[in-house]
Amino acid sequence: MVGEYTEEDGKKLIKLARESIAHEFSGKEPEKLSEKQFKQARGVFVTLTENRKLRGCIGLPYPVKSVYEAVKEAAKSAAFSDPRFSSLKENELDKIKIEISILTMPEECKPEDVKVGKDGIMCSYVGYSGLFLPQVAVEYKMNRIDFLEALCNKAGLPNDTWQNKNFKLYRFQCEIFRE
């Protein structure tokens, strides 16, 4: 699945994300993308940065919507609904950079199966959950143990919870497109 979107597809999706955010200010609808690859259901995350610092990141980890719809929804959510940040203001629109991650279907795995720099990870444990895109481990220079511990922490769990036999760990890969 990874590698099925071209750079041109990525540019169209970045433009769609930007137009979806701008729609909130201008009321102008984003351009429709009707090609077959944008109609398939895939997990999608949209990450916004401003001056290389995170400004919002929201997504749909499972393929519950078409790529077209998922990018529109995730872009708006990253800009206006990420609880870690205030809503994006119109004057910030030209300052942000957009990154889109298109996910493969998450598959359950063992901690030793996780490949840092290649795999994103997500977990669930007694009602808690967390997710990291693959680029997080690279950006923060994490090894596999650091990555697993950070995932537990993000889920609101003690760092070593990944060692519990009832801890569910999943991995996935991404196609990443950046402005």
MIGU-957029 format. One line per 2 residues: their letters; for each residue x, y, z of N, C-alpha, C, O. Coordinates in Angstrom, 2 decimals, m for minus. Each point is the difference from the previous one (the first is absolute). Example, Ala and Ser with C-alpha at 12.3 -4.5 7.8 and 13.67 -1.06 7.14 Angstrom:
// MIGU-957029
as = 13.19/m5.69/7.80/m0.89/1.19/0.00/0.90/1.20/0.00/1.04/m0.02/0.66 | m1.39/1.07/m1.38/0.82/1.19/0.06/m0.77/1.09/0.73/0.51/1.11/0.17 .
END
This chain:
// MIGU-957029
mv = 0.81/m1.20/0.00/m0.81/1.20/0.00/0.85/1.27/0.00/m0.34/0.98/m0.66 | 1.43/m1.01/1.40/0.84/1.19/0.03/0.63/0.18/m1.37/0.50/m0.96/m0.58 .
ge = m0.52/2.17/0.07/0.57/0.29/m1.31/m1.03/0.08/m1.10/0.36/0.08/m1.17 | m1.64/m0.11/1.52/m1.01/0.04/m1.06/m0.43/1.40/m0.37/m0.75/0.18/m0.96 .
yt = 1.20/0.82/1.69/m0.32/1.40/m0.32/1.24/0.68/m0.57/1.11/m0.18/0.50 | m1.31/0.96/m1.55/1.12/0.68/m0.65/0.26/1.35/0.67/m0.79/0.45/0.83 .
ee = 1.89/0.17/m1.18/0.30/1.35/0.50/m1.09/0.98/m0.45/m0.37/0.91/0.74 | m0.12/m1.10/m1.96/m1.08/0.84/m0.51/m1.26/m0.17/0.84/m0.69/0.97/0.31 .
dg = 0.38/m2.23/0.06/m1.14/m0.25/0.90/0.21/0.74/1.32/m0.92/0.62/0.54 | 2.14/m0.70/m0.03/0.32/0.66/1.27/m0.21/1.50/m0.07/m0.51/0.60/0.94 .
kk = 0.91/0.00/m2.06/m0.20/1.45/m0.18/m1.49/0.35/0.00/m0.42/1.01/0.57 | m0.37/m1.86/m1.23/m1.45/0.24/m0.04/m0.60/m0.11/1.41/m0.88/0.77/0.36 .
li = 1.36/m1.74/0.41/m0.53/m0.18/1.36/0.42/1.14/0.93/m0.79/0.43/0.84 | 2.01/0.06/m1.00/0.46/1.15/0.80/m0.87/1.22/m0.34/m0.44/0.73/0.89 .
kl = 0.19/m0.53/m2.18/m0.84/1.12/m0.43/m1.41/m0.16/0.57/m0.59/0.98/0.46 | 0.06/m2.19/m0.49/m1.32/m0.27/0.57/m0.03/0.34/1.49/m0.94/0.62/0.47 .
ar = 1.97/m1.03/0.26/0.06/0.29/1.43/0.02/1.50/0.25/m0.73/0.50/0.85 | 1.56/0.21/m1.60/0.09/1.46/0.17/m1.33/0.67/m0.35/m0.45/0.90/0.71 .
es = m0.18/m1.33/m1.81/m1.29/0.57/m0.39/m1.09/m0.33/1.02/m0.91/0.80/0.21 | 0.99/m1.97/0.41/m0.99/m0.39/1.01/0.11/0.89/1.23/m1.01/0.37/0.60 .
ia = 2.23/m0.04/m0.22/0.21/0.90/1.14/m0.45/1.41/m0.38/m0.72/0.66/0.76 | 1.13/m0.20/m1.94/m0.34/1.35/m0.46/m1.52/0.17/m0.14/m0.52/1.11/0.19 .
he = m0.18/m2.18/m0.50/m1.46/0.04/m0.14/m0.67/0.57/1.25/m1.01/0.68/m0.10 | 1.57/m0.97/1.25/m0.57/0.50/1.25/0.03/1.53/0.07/m0.83/0.60/0.67 .
fs = 1.77/0.01/m1.37/0.12/1.46/0.01/m0.70/0.64/m1.21/m0.60/1.07/0.12 | 0.70/m1.73/m1.28/m0.49/0.61/m1.25/m1.37/m0.49/m0.43/m0.72/0.69/m0.73 .
gk = 0.35/m1.88/1.18/m1.25/m0.60/m0.45/0.11/m0.66/m1.36/m0.97/m0.59/m0.48 | 2.15/0.68/m0.17/0.20/m0.58/m1.33/0.29/m1.51/0.15/0.93/m0.40/0.71 .
ep = m1.74/m0.41/m1.38/0.13/m1.45/0.06/1.32/m0.47/m0.62/0.43/0.56/m1.01 | 0.20/m1.59/1.59/1.21/m0.57/m0.61/m0.32/m0.66/m1.34/m1.12/m0.44/m0.25 .
ek = 2.13/0.38/m0.60/m0.15/m0.66/m1.30/m0.27/m1.49/0.22/0.61/m0.62/0.87 | m1.51/0.06/m1.65/m0.32/m1.43/0.10/1.12/m0.81/m0.65/0.54/0.37/m1.04 .
ls = m0.21/m1.49/1.67/0.95/m0.95/m0.56/m0.76/m1.28/m0.28/m0.42/m0.70/0.92 | 0.23/0.39/m2.19/m0.86/m1.14/m0.35/0.77/m1.22/m0.50/m0.61/m1.01/m0.35 .
ek = 1.95/1.09/0.32/0.76/m1.15/m0.47/m0.19/m1.19/0.94/m0.27/0.16/1.19 | 0.41/m1.35/m1.75/m0.26/m1.25/0.71/0.78/m0.11/1.32/m0.56/m0.42/1.01 .
qf = 1.84/0.80/m1.02/0.82/m0.17/1.20/m0.47/0.86/1.18/0.31/m0.31/1.14 | m1.05/1.37/m1.42/m0.49/0.86/1.08/m1.35/m0.48/0.54/m0.51/0.53/0.99 .
kq = m0.06/m1.54/m1.65/m1.29/m0.55/0.45/0.17/m1.19/0.93/m0.95/m0.40/0.67 | 2.16/m0.17/m0.62/0.20/m1.15/0.87/0.04/0.42/1.46/0.47/1.08/0.34 .
ar = m0.95/m1.95/0.51/0.01/0.26/1.44/1.40/m0.29/0.55/0.56/m1.08/m0.23 | m0.02/2.04/0.94/1.34/m0.15/0.62/0.04/0.83/1.27/m0.71/1.00/0.13 .
gv = 1.55/m1.42/0.80/0.29/0.83/1.15/0.85/1.17/m0.45/0.87/m0.15/m0.86 | m1.12/1.32/1.44/0.71/1.22/m0.41/0.25/0.87/1.23/m0.86/0.12/0.87 .
fv = 2.05/0.47/m0.81/0.30/1.03/1.01/0.48/1.25/m0.72/0.70/m0.08/m1.00 | m1.08/1.22/1.54/0.49/1.28/m0.49/0.73/0.67/1.14/m0.55/0.17/1.09 .
tl = 1.80/0.21/m1.35/0.84/0.68/0.99/0.27/1.41/m0.48/0.38/0.21/m1.16 | m0.57/0.75/2.04/0.29/1.40/m0.30/1.18/0.44/0.85/0.06/m0.29/1.19 .
te = 0.89/0.99/m1.82/1.11/0.57/0.75/0.10/1.48/m0.34/m0.38/0.45/m1.09 | 0.90/0.30/2.05/0.27/1.42/m0.19/1.39/0.25/0.55/0.25/m0.26/1.18 .
nr = 0.65/0.75/m2.01/1.40/0.18/0.38/0.60/m1.30/0.54/0.72/m0.01/1.00 | m1.04/m1.10/m1.68/0.49/m1.34/0.32/m0.47/m0.54/1.34/0.53/m0.99/0.50 .
kl = m1.52/1.64/0.08/m0.58/m0.47/1.26/m1.42/m0.49/m0.26/m0.74/0.58/m0.80 | 0.37/m1.66/1.49/m1.33/m0.56/m0.17/m1.06/1.04/0.29/0.08/0.73/0.99 .
rg = m1.08/m0.65/m1.86/m1.10/0.96/0.16/m1.35/m0.72/0.02/m1.02/0.60/0.33 | 1.03/m1.87/m0.68/m1.22/m0.81/0.02/0.25/m1.31/m0.72/0.72/m0.04/m1.00 .
ci = m1.31/m1.03/1.50/0.11/m1.31/m0.67/m1.19/m0.84/0.41/m0.17/m0.35/1.17 | m0.66/0.05/m2.15/m1.20/m0.81/0.24/m0.17/m0.92/m1.20/0.39/0.33/m1.12 .
gl = m0.98/m1.48/1.38/m0.24/m0.90/m1.10/m0.99/m1.08/0.32/m0.58/m0.06/1.08 | 0.40/m0.78/m2.05/m0.86/m1.16/0.10/0.89/m1.22/m0.23/0.43/m0.24/m1.13 .
py = m0.13/m0.53/2.18/0.95/m1.11/m0.17/m0.50/m1.16/m0.84/0.79/m0.75/m0.57 | m2.11/0.60/0.50/m0.56/m1.12/m0.76/m0.67/0.50/m1.28/m0.41/1.15/m0.09 .
pv = 0.32/m2.03/m0.91/m0.58/0.39/m1.30/m1.52/0.06/0.04/m0.68/m0.87/m0.55 | 0.15/1.91/1.20/m1.45/0.14/0.14/m0.60/1.00/m0.98/m1.22/0.10/m0.13 .
ks = 2.08/0.65/m0.57/m0.45/0.99/m0.99/0.94/m0.05/m1.19/1.10/m0.55/0.07 | m1.56/1.12/m1.18/0.88/0.10/m1.17/1.17/0.92/0.35/m0.11/0.83/0.90 .
vy = 1.20/m0.98/m1.61/1.16/0.87/0.22/m0.42/1.45/m0.16/0.41/0.85/0.79 | m1.22/m0.56/m1.80/m0.48/1.36/m0.24/m0.71/0.55/1.25/0.35/1.08/0.47 .
ea = m1.32/m1.81/0.05/m0.77/0.45/1.16/0.86/0.02/1.25/m0.12/0.92/0.82 | 0.98/m1.91/m0.66/0.86/m0.08/1.20/0.97/1.18/0.06/0.23/0.56/1.08 .
vk = 0.35/m0.17/m2.22/0.92/1.14/m0.02/m0.75/1.28/0.36/0.48/0.80/0.80 | m1.65/m0.60/m1.39/m0.79/1.20/0.31/m0.31/0.07/1.50/0.20/1.03/0.63 .
ea = m0.68/m2.13/m0.08/m0.38/m0.04/1.41/1.21/0.17/0.93/m0.04/0.79/0.95 | 1.11/m1.52/m1.24/1.19/0.06/0.85/0.65/1.38/m0.05/0.50/0.49/1.01 .
ak = m0.49/0.13/m2.18/0.61/1.33/m0.13/m0.76/1.02/0.86/0.61/0.78/0.73 | m1.93/m0.80/m0.83/m0.81/0.92/0.82/0.19/m0.29/1.48/0.14/0.93/0.81 .
sa = m0.13/m2.19/m0.45/0.16/m0.37/1.41/1.37/0.41/0.53/0.11/0.50/1.12 | 0.93/m0.71/m1.91/1.35/0.39/0.43/0.09/1.50/0.20/0.69/0.47/0.91 .
af = m1.37/0.28/m1.75/0.05/1.47/0.07/m0.89/0.57/1.10/0.35/1.01/0.61 | m1.48/m1.64/m0.35/m0.99/0.62/0.87/m0.42/m0.82/1.21/m0.69/0.53/0.88 .
sd = 1.07/m1.80/m0.80/m0.52/m0.86/1.07/1.05/m0.78/0.77/m0.37/m0.82/0.85 | 1.66/1.03/m1.11/1.02/m0.69/0.78/0.00/0.63/1.40/0.31/1.18/0.13 .
pr = m0.65/m1.95/0.91/m0.14/0.59/1.33/1.32/0.54/0.58/m0.02/0.72/1.00 | 1.13/m1.04/m1.60/1.30/0.50/0.49/0.28/1.42/m0.44/0.91/0.64/0.52 .
fs = m1.70/m0.13/m1.48/0.28/1.31/m0.60/m1.27/0.82/m0.12/m1.10/m0.55/m0.06 | 1.26/1.87/0.01/m1.14/0.85/m0.32/m0.32/m0.15/m1.48/0.84/m0.43/m0.79 .
sl = m2.06/0.79/0.42/m0.40/m0.07/m1.41/0.90/0.88/m0.85/0.41/1.09/0.41 | m0.11/m1.57/m1.60/0.81/0.76/m0.94/m0.72/1.29/m0.37/m1.21/0.00/m0.23 .
ke = 1.94/1.07/0.19/m0.55/1.30/m0.41/0.29/0.20/m1.49/0.94/m0.57/m0.54 | m1.76/1.38/m0.10/0.15/0.22/m1.44/1.39/0.54/m0.35/0.56/m0.37/m1.04 .
ne = 0.01/1.22/1.88/1.32/0.56/m0.31/1.13/m1.02/0.17/1.14/0.28/m0.36 | m1.43/m1.46/0.90/1.01/m1.06/0.12/0.02/m0.91/m1.22/0.95/m0.76/m0.19 .
ld = m1.98/0.83/m0.63/m0.16/m0.94/m1.11/1.22/m0.03/m0.92/0.41/m1.07/m0.44 | 0.17/2.22/0.15/1.18/0.05/m0.87/1.28/m0.44/0.70/1.02/m0.22/m0.65 .
ki = m1.05/0.10/1.97/1.20/m0.35/0.77/0.12/m1.50/0.24/1.09/m0.49/0.28 | m2.20/m0.23/m0.39/0.05/m1.43/0.31/0.49/m0.82/m1.20/m0.17/0.38/m1.16 .
ki = 0.77/m1.50/1.49/0.38/m1.02/m0.99/m0.86/m1.22/0.28/m0.29/m0.33/1.15 | m0.10/m0.34/m2.21/m0.90/m1.15/0.12/0.74/m1.28/m0.38/0.76/m0.04/m0.97 .
ei = m0.99/m0.99/1.77/0.52/m1.34/m0.27/m1.17/m0.97/0.06/m0.81/0.04/0.92 | 0.73/m0.92/m1.90/m1.06/m1.00/m0.05/0.63/m1.38/0.06/0.93/m0.31/m0.74 .
si = m1.47/m0.51/1.63/0.44/m1.39/0.13/m1.18/m0.90/m0.36/m1.06/0.08/0.63 | 1.26/m0.93/m1.63/m1.02/m0.97/m0.40/0.45/m1.35/0.56/1.09/m0.48/m0.32 .
lt = m1.94/m0.12/1.14/0.38/m1.19/0.76/m0.41/m1.30/m0.67/m1.01/m0.07/m0.70 | 1.81/m0.96/0.93/m0.41/m1.36/m0.31/m0.92/m0.44/1.15/m0.08/0.67/1.02 .
mp = m0.58/m1.78/m1.19/m0.88/m0.53/1.05/0.86/m0.44/1.19/0.93/m0.79/m0.18 | m1.22/1.28/1.38/0.77/m0.44/1.18/m0.14/m1.51/0.20/m1.07/m0.58/m0.17 .
ee = 2.20/m0.05/0.53/0.00/m1.43/0.26/0.59/m0.25/1.38/0.98/0.63/0.39 | m1.59/m1.56/0.34/0.51/m0.30/1.33/1.41/m0.59/m0.12/0.29/m0.75/m0.92 .
ck = 0.55/1.12/1.86/1.39/m0.47/m0.05/0.56/m0.13/1.41/m0.64/0.37/0.98 | 1.84/m0.92/m0.91/0.74/m0.09/1.26/0.97/1.18/0.06/0.39/0.53/m1.04 .
pe = 0.00/m0.11/2.24/0.92/1.13/0.11/1.29/m0.18/m0.82/0.51/0.96/m0.57 | m0.01/m2.17/0.53/1.26/m0.24/m0.73/m0.17/0.11/m1.52/0.99/0.08/m0.72 .
dv = m2.23/m0.09/0.23/m0.27/0.13/m1.43/0.07/1.44/m0.50/0.11/0.22/m1.21 | m0.16/0.76/2.12/m0.05/1.40/m0.38/1.33/0.44/m0.60/1.06/m0.18/0.61 .
kv = m1.11/0.76/m1.80/1.20/0.51/m0.67/m0.03/1.52/0.06/m0.81/0.65/m0.66 | 1.71/m0.10/1.45/0.07/1.45/0.18/0.36/0.65/m1.33/0.91/m0.45/m0.70 .
gk = m1.63/1.52/0.38/0.24/0.71/m1.25/m0.85/m0.53/m1.15/m0.17/0.68/m1.01 | m0.37/m1.87/1.16/m0.87/m0.58/m1.02/m1.44/m0.11/0.50/m0.94/0.32/m0.73 .
dg = 0.78/m0.76/1.97/m1.33/m0.26/0.54/m0.51/1.15/0.87/0.75/0.60/0.77 | m2.03/m0.33/m0.92/m0.73/0.77/0.99/m0.58/m1.01/0.97/m0.14/m1.17/m0.35 .
im = m0.21/1.61/1.55/m0.54/m0.95/0.98/m1.23/0.59/0.69/m0.14/1.21/0.17 | m0.73/m2.12/0.22/m1.15/0.39/0.80/m0.27/m1.10/1.01/0.40/m1.16/m0.19 .
cs = m1.08/1.53/1.26/m0.25/m0.98/1.05/m1.40/0.16/0.57/m0.65/1.04/m0.17 | 0.22/m2.09/0.84/m1.21/0.08/0.81/0.22/m0.89/1.22/0.58/m1.09/m0.09 .
yv = m1.06/1.59/1.21/0.16/m0.73/1.26/m1.03/0.54/0.99/0.02/1.19/0.33 | m0.90/m2.04/0.13/m1.06/0.33/0.97/m0.62/1.38/m0.21/m0.08/0.80/0.94 .
gy = m0.34/m0.51/m2.16/m0.68/1.25/m0.28/0.90/1.17/m0.36/m0.50/1.08/m0.33 | 1.80/m1.26/0.39/0.96/1.04/m0.38/0.55/m0.32/m1.38/0.11/m1.17/m0.38 .
sg = 0.23/2.22/m0.37/0.59/m0.24/m1.32/0.93/1.16/m0.35/m0.12/1.10/0.54 | 1.03/m1.37/m1.46/0.92/1.02/m0.49/0.50/m0.38/m1.37/m0.13/m1.15/m0.42 .
lf = 0.70/2.12/m0.29/0.50/m0.24/m1.34/1.15/0.95/m0.28/m0.04/1.17/0.38 | 1.06/m1.68/m1.04/1.11/0.81/m0.51/0.22/m0.35/m1.45/0.05/m1.18/m0.36 .
lp = 0.08/2.19/m0.48/0.40/m0.20/m1.39/1.46/m0.40/m0.04/0.74/0.32/0.94 | m0.28/m1.01/m1.98/1.39/m0.46/m0.06/1.04/1.12/0.10/1.08/m0.21/0.55 .
qv = m1.42/1.39/m1.07/0.97/1.09/m0.02/0.32/0.55/1.40/1.01/0.67/0.18 | m1.87/m0.96/0.81/0.23/0.49/1.37/1.28/m0.60/0.58/0.81/0.72/0.59 .
av = m0.64/m2.02/m0.75/1.20/m0.66/0.55/1.27/0.55/m0.62/1.01/0.18/0.69 | m1.05/0.10/m1.98/1.16/0.54/m0.69/0.28/1.43/0.46/1.14/0.35/0.31 .
ey = m2.19/0.46/m0.26/0.15/1.41/0.38/0.59/0.14/1.41/0.81/0.89/0.24 | m1.23/m1.76/0.67/0.47/0.10/1.39/1.13/m0.98/0.31/0.36/m0.19/1.17 .
km = 0.20/m0.43/m2.21/1.15/m0.91/0.13/m0.24/m1.09/1.05/0.83/m0.25/0.88 | m1.98/m0.39/m0.99/m0.39/m1.06/0.92/0.46/m1.36/m0.50/0.01/m0.26/m1.21 .
nr = 0.38/m0.60/2.14/0.17/m1.40/m0.34/m1.34/m0.70/0.24/m0.97/0.65/0.38 | 0.91/m1.95/m0.60/m1.29/m0.71/0.10/m0.59/0.09/1.41/m1.20/0.23/0.15 .
id = 2.02/m0.40/0.87/m0.49/0.05/1.39/m0.51/1.41/0.31/m1.07/0.16/0.59 | 1.83/0.87/m0.97/m0.44/1.39/0.21/m1.37/0.23/m0.67/m0.89/0.63/0.57 .
fl = 0.76/m1.15/m1.79/m1.22/0.17/m0.79/m1.20/m0.65/0.73/m1.06/0.61/0.12 | 1.25/m1.84/0.35/m1.06/m0.72/0.71/m0.36/0.70/1.31/m1.17/0.11/0.35 .
ea = 2.18/0.35/0.37/m0.24/0.69/1.27/m0.73/1.33/m0.23/m0.90/0.35/0.75 | 1.30/0.37/m1.79/m0.66/1.27/m0.33/m1.46/m0.25/m0.40/m0.88/0.80/0.33 .
lc = 0.63/m1.89/m1.05/m1.37/m0.35/m0.38/m0.86/m0.25/1.24/m1.13/0.49/0.09 | 1.67/m1.24/0.86/m0.73/m0.25/1.25/m0.30/1.32/0.71/m1.11/0.23/0.47 .
nk = 2.11/0.62/m0.41/m0.15/1.30/0.65/m1.08/0.82/m0.69/m0.84/0.61/0.66 | 0.85/m0.59/m1.99/m1.00/0.76/m0.75/m1.40/m0.54/0.27/m0.97/0.76/0.02 .
ag = 0.86/m2.07/0.20/m1.30/m0.62/0.28/m0.44/0.23/1.45/m1.11/m0.38/0.38 | 1.98/1.00/0.43/m0.34/0.24/1.40/0.30/m1.18/0.90/m0.57/m0.14/1.08 .
lp = 1.47/m0.72/m1.53/0.37/m1.21/0.73/1.44/0.08/0.50/0.79/0.78/m0.53 | m0.44/m1.57/1.54/1.40/m0.08/0.42/0.88/m0.45/m1.18/m0.44/m0.78/m0.85 .
nd = 1.66/1.27/0.82/0.91/m0.25/m1.14/0.22/m1.47/m0.33/0.23/m0.34/m1.16 | m0.29/m0.54/2.16/0.31/m1.41/m0.25/m1.24/m0.85/m0.30/0.11/m1.22/m0.05 .
tw = m1.25/1.83/m0.14/m1.25/m0.75/m0.24/0.10/m0.86/m1.26/m0.69/m1.02/m0.10 | 1.52/1.40/m0.85/0.15/m0.78/m1.24/0.46/m1.42/0.28/m0.14/m0.88/m0.86 .
qn = 0.69/0.63/2.05/0.48/m1.34/0.35/m1.12/m0.89/0.55/0.21/m1.20/0.19 | m1.38/1.77/0.08/m1.12/m0.75/0.54/m0.59/m0.90/m1.08/m0.13/0.41/m1.16 .
kn = m0.23/m1.65/1.54/m0.51/m0.95/m1.01/m1.34/0.43/m0.60/m0.36/m0.47/m1.08 | m0.39/1.33/1.75/m1.29/0.45/m0.52/0.10/1.29/m0.82/m1.01/0.49/m0.52 .
fk = 2.21/0.04/0.40/0.24/1.21/m0.78/m0.08/m0.36/m1.48/0.71/m0.90/m0.45 | m1.57/1.60/m0.30/m0.13/m0.26/m1.44/0.80/1.04/m0.76/m0.22/1.21/0.14 .
ly = 1.15/m1.68/m0.94/0.87/0.87/m0.79/m0.25/m0.27/m1.48/m0.14/m1.14/m0.42 | 0.08/2.22/m0.34/m0.24/m0.08/m1.44/1.04/0.83/m0.71/0.47/1.01/0.52 .
rf = m0.10/m1.43/m1.72/0.92/0.79/m0.82/m0.63/0.25/m1.36/m0.90/m0.72/m0.45 | 1.39/1.77/m0.18/m0.46/0.38/m1.33/1.12/0.78/m0.67/0.95/0.44/0.66 .
qc = m1.05/m0.26/m1.96/0.95/0.81/m0.74/m0.76/1.16/m0.63/m1.23/0.00/m0.07 | 1.98/0.99/m0.40/m0.61/1.19/m0.58/0.69/0.40/m1.30/1.19/m0.22/m0.20 .
ei = m2.00/0.80/m0.67/0.53/0.81/m1.09/m0.12/1.42/0.48/m1.08/0.43/0.42 | 2.16/0.31/m0.48/0.02/1.36/0.58/0.25/1.02/m1.11/0.90/m0.15/m0.82 .
fr = m1.73/1.18/0.83/0.13/1.11/m0.95/0.10/1.29/0.79/m0.81/0.25/0.89 | 1.82/0.58/m1.23/0.23/1.25/0.72/0.05/1.17/m0.97/0.36/m0.15/m1.17 .
e = m0.73/1.32/1.69/0.16/1.22/m0.78/1.47/0.34/m0.01/0.39/1.00/m0.60 .
END
